[in-house]
Structures are given as C-alpha cells and as structure tokens.
C-alpha cells in the first residue's frame, strides 16, 4: 500500500462519515465525491503499472 492509497482510504472514510452525519453535503454529492475518488484511484493505479513492471 502506497502513501497515495493510504490518503485515499482516509479521504473516503471522511467523505462517508460527513455524508452520513451532516445534512450538508447531500447524499448525491457524497456519492459523486466517492465515484471521483475511485476513478482517481483507478487512473493512478493503472498509471503505476508500467513503473512497477518496467
């Protein structure tokens, strides 16, 4: 697990917690934020593959 993976894990937990506990941001914004983070995680992980195997 890289430092980027660790940071994404913390941020995902924070987004989930703030979406559940507070009325603002709405649920849809929380879902959009999570999907954006997952997409960013995917792009970074695919980008790192050539570095790990090259």
Secondary structure as GFF3:
##gff-version 3
##sequence-region A 1 54
A	DSSP	alpha_helix	3	21	.	.	.	ID=ss1
A	DSSP	alpha_helix	27	53	.	.	.	ID=ss2
###
